């Protein structure tokens, strides 16, 4: 299981790279000022960071309890990403509507778009992170 310093490195690098990608894309896609999307994205990143720390820790505890390992295959990674984004969607949709002065429907569409982006991004980022920083428990004997 990952240590707290490793989890902190993971979360910070995930959010910095994500913000650098999503801010200009979101401003362009939703015809919103880059500053508004940037501020919104930063607030969402803080919420997502806190959620990520808690969620990933609990998810790994659950995996270890159920399967004896925290190793994740492709199907488990998809499940992990979908469940993570569903939790964020429930919290963030009303906030986005209020912050940008848009309808709940528009906020839902925006949040779903961001969630779809972040699901794909999370899948790729976490796969790359696990390759760059593998855990000893994942090593198999030849």
Buried (B, 14 or more C-beta within 10 A) or exposed (E): EBEEEEBEBBBEEBBEEBBEBBBEBBBEBBEBEEEBBBEBBEBBBEEBBEBBBEBBBEBBEEBBEEEEEBBBEEEBBEEBBBEBBEBBBEEBBEBBBEBBEBEEEBBBBBBEBBBEBBBEBBBEBBEEBBEEEEBEEEEEEE
